[in-house]
Amino acid sequence: MDNTKTKDTQRYELAATFLLSKLPYWKREAVKEDRASGNFDSRVMEEFAKSVVELAESDKEIFVTTE
């Protein structure tokens, strides 16, 4: 597998994990429910996806801690 693709995938996953942890409880639960049901057209999910892409494609460092 192409190492660049792996790094890109990991960066998007890190961005999603980081941003999900920063959401208010109700919004985090809405994203989780939408992901589980495959409902990617909800407003909450669209906002979340946009934020993930913006962070993943930026030069910012992403720090994720396990709680």
Helices and strands as residue ranges (DSSP letters): H 3-22, H 25-37, H 43-56
